[in-house]
Amino acid sequence: MSDTKARPNSKVAGTGDVIGGVYGDVTIAGAGRVGGDIDAITFKVAGTADVQGKLTASTASVSGNATFDSDVNAGNMAVSGTAEVHGALKAHLLKVAGSAKIDGRLDAQRVEIRGTTRIGGDVQAEVFDAQGVFSVGGLLNAGTISIRLYGGCDAHDIGGERIEVALGKTWPFLPFFGERNLTADTIEGDVVILESTRAKVVRGGDVRIGEGCEIDLVEYSGTYAGAAGVKASRKVESGATSA
């Protein structure tokens, strides 16, 4: 980013346009259109925004409704409203408490989902912490994956060092609708602990299968506990799992 002293600020309070360029703070509190690529220190949407180019920002937040027609590259991004990204998203930290839809891939150090998130491509992260509803069209890969199920979640494949899936806590005054489960073709990790999960193959070093699971095959090289809902299991040498 260029020198912050040369960066003007831009604010849309009613209806207006922001031309593409380099900015300090960009705030859209009304209905705004960004006509081109934008590079900002902070980018805030409290109203409605249509960003027609790429967004690069140190901090981005959406508490209203925002559509990004291209890629988003942010240091920290928080979505408490609704955001659609018709491209890829890259961030150090992504927090979703509202609704987010990403057509491309997601790359982040840390992902925190407390709302609803749909990703069309792969997800690559160091930490993936989900206590909401998500869908990943490709591979979900992270060092640590922690999922608390409050609705239906799915990914094509899941890989990581430690993967833990459990039902989220419920209270009488907070009902949940629909099935609360995770669905994936394959799940592979060093440590895999699962509840309410449907998968064709689960591979791991130490594997624990809890209640509500439907697994076709479990392959493990360390320890294995729980056979509920598992059609077949076998121990393999470390690093020697079948295709």
N, C-alpha and C positions, 0 to 999 in steps of 0.2 A: 504494500500500500504506500501511497505517496505521503508527503509531509502533511500532518493533520492541520497545520496552520493555513494551508491552501485549500482546505475543504469547506465549502459552504454547506449550510443546513437547508433542508427543504421540508415544508409541512403542508399537507392538504387537509383542511378542516371541513370544506364543503365538497365541491366537485372540482377536480382539476387534474392536470397532467404533470408528470415529472419526466424531464428528458433524461436519457441515459448519460452517465458520467460519473465523476468522483465526488463524493459527499462526505460530510461528517455525520450528522444525524438526519435520517429520513423518517418522517412520521406521517402516516396516512390515517386520519381519524374520520374522514368522510368517505367519499368514493373517488379513488385515484387510479390512474393508469400510468405505468412506467414504460416509456417508449424506447426501450433499448437496454443494453447491458448497464449494470449499476454496481459501483464499488463504494461501500459505505462503512463507517465505523459501527453505527447502529441502524437497524432497519426495523421499524415497528409498524404493525398494522392493527389498528383498533376498529377500523371500519371495513371497507371492501377495497381490495387491490387486485389489479391485473398487471403482473410484471411480464413484459413481452420480450425480455432478454435474460441473460444470465445474472444471477445475484451473487456478489461476493461481499461478505460482511463479517465483522468481528463478533457481533451479537445480532441475532434476528429473533423477533417474537411476533406471534400471530395470535391475537385475542379476538379478532374478528373473522373475516373470510378472505383468504388470499389464494390466487392462482399464479403459479410460476410456470411460464411457458417453456423454460429451459432449465439448465442445471442450477443447483444452489450449493454454494460453498460457504459455510459459516463456522466460526469458532464455536459458539454456543447457539443452539436454536431451541426455542420453546414454543409449543403449539397448545394453546388452551381453547382456541376456536376451531376453525376448519382450514386446512391447507392442502392444496393439490400441487404436486410437483411433476410436470410433464417432462421429466428428465431424470438425472441422477442427483443424489444428495450426499454431500460430504460434510461432516461436522466433527468437532472434538466431542461435544455432548449434545445429544438430541433428547429432549423431553416432550412427550406427547400426553397431555391430559385431556385433550379434545379429540379431534379426528384428523388423521393425516393419510394422504394417499400419495405414494411415490411410484411413478411408472418404471423408473430405472433401478439401479442398484443403490444400496445404502452403505456408506463407509463411515464408521465412527469409532472413537475410543470407547464411548459409553452410550448405551441406548436405554432409556427409561420409558416404559409404556404404562400409562395409567388410564388411557382411553382406548381408542380404536385406531389401528394402523394397518395399512395394506401396502406391501412392497412388491412390485412386479418382478424385480430381479433378485440378485443375491444380496445377502447381508454379511458384512465383515466388521467385527467389533472385538474389543477386548472384553467388555462386559455387556451382556444383554439381559436386562432385568425387566420382565413383563408381569404386570399385575392388571392386565386388561385383556383386550381381544386383538389378535394380529393374524395376518396372513402373509406368507413369504412365498413368492412364485418360484424361487430358485433355492440355493443353498444358504442356510442360516449357519454361519460359522463364527464362533466366539470362544475366547479362553474360558470364561465362566458364563454359563447360561442358567438363569433362575426364572422359572415360570410358575406363576400362581394363577390357576384357571378360574376365570369369572365368566367364561363363555367359550364358544368354539374357537380354537386356534389351529393353524396348520402351516406347514412348511414342506417343500418337496423333499429336502434332506436336511439333517441337522448334524453338526459336528462340533466338538469342543473338548476341552480338558475335563471340566466338571459340568455335568448337565443334571439339573434337578427340576422335576415337574411335580407339582402337588396341587390339590384343590385349594382355592382361596377360601378364606373364612367367610361364613355366612351368618347373618343375624335375622331374627324374625321380621324386623322392620325394613330389611333390605333384600327383597326377593330377587332371584336371578331367573332369566327366561332362556329356554333352549338348553341344549346339552353343553356341559362343561367338560371338554376333552381336548386333547392335542392329537392331531393326525399328521403322520409323516411316512414316507417310504422307508428311509433308513435313518437310524440314530446311532452315532458312533462317538465314543469319548473314553477318556481314561477312567472316570468315575461316572456311572449312569444310575440315577435314582428316579424311578418313574411311578406315577399314579395316573389313572384315567387317560391312558395313552394308547393309541392305535398305530401300529407300525408293522411293516413286513419283516424288517430285520433290525435287531438291536445288537451292536457290537461294543465291547468294552473290556477294560481290565477288570474292575470290580463293578458288578451289576446287581441292582436290587429292583425287583418288580413288585409293585404294590397292588392295591385294589383297583378295580375298574379298568384293567389293561387288556388289550387284545393284541398279542404279538405272535407272528408266525414262527420266527426263529430268533433265539438268543445265542450269541457266540461270546464267550468270555475267556480270559486268560488268567484271571485272578480268582476272586470269590464271586459266588452267585447265590442269591437268596430270593425266595419267593417264586412259586410256579403258577400263581393264579393267572389264568388267561393266556398262558404260553403254550403253543402247540408243540414246539420242539426246542431243545437246548443242547449245546455241546461245548465242551472245554477245548480250547485250542492253544497252541504254543503262542507265547507272547509275540505279537506282530505278524502272526500267521492266520489271518482270517480269510474266508473264501470271498470270491467276487460276488 
